[in-house]
C-alpha cells in the first residue's frame, strides 16, 4: 500500500483568506466600473448646452477667467436654440463685458446673452455694502447690413437689452430716435447705432413736387403743389416755386415731399 507523501510546498487557503480575496476582487471591479473610459467625451445634451460651453470657453480665453465660474443668464423658455452646423462666432457687441453676442453662420441666427464674469482682482470684503442692481439698458441695433445714406425704416432695426454697465451714452435707446434718419456710415448686422451714425434725412429734393400747407388746421388751411428749388432735410427751410405763377416762397420741411408755409 502506497503511503501518501505530504508536500510542504502546497498551501491550503483558510476561510478568512478566501473571504479577503473575494473582497479585494469586488473592490477592484467597483473601481474599474466607476472610472470613465479615457476616450469617452462628455458631449452636451442640447444645442443650448453646446452654445453655453463655447461661450464659457471664449470668455475664459478672452478675459482669463475660469470657464466654470462664468454665469449665463437663463434664456426665455419660449426661445429654442437651433443646432449650428459651423463653429459659433462669439464677441462683445458693446463696450460692456456683460453682454455677449452669439452668431451662427449656418443656419444664420444670432442671440444676445447676459453673463456675469468672476472677479479676477482682490476679493471685496464680506461686509462691503452692495449697491442696487441697475436696470437693463435698451439700445437700437441693425437687423441686417445697412449702407451709408439709407433712410432708416422701422423694419430695419430692433431694440435689444444691453448690460446696465454699458457707460456709452451716445447709443440710441429708442426706434423713435432713428425715424426718418439717414445713416452716415455703414452699419453691420447686430451693431448698435450711435447718435453720430445718423443725421436728418433729405425729405425734399430739388426739382420734385412738394405739397405746401399754409395756415392752421383749426382755422383756415390750404395745400398747394409747389416745386422744390433745393434739397431739404427734416426741419430745414427750403425755397419753393409755384409752377403756374413762378412765384417763390419759403417753407419748412415736415416730411417726405411735404412742407409747411412760414
Buried (B, 14 or more C-beta within 10 A) or exposed (E): EEEEEEEEEEEEEEEEEEEEEEEEEEEEEEEEEEEEEEEEEEEEEEBBEBBBBBBBEBBBEBEEBEBEEBEBEEBEEEEEBEEBEEEBBBEBBBBBBBBBBBBBEEEEEBBBBBBEBEEEEEEEEEEEEEEEEEEBBBBBBBEEEBEEEBBBEEEBBEEBEBBBEBEEEEBBBEBEBBBBBBBEEBBEEBBBBBEEBBEBBBBBBEEEEBBBBBEEEEEEEEEBEBBBBEBBBBEBEBBBBBEEEEEEBEBBBBEBBBBBBE
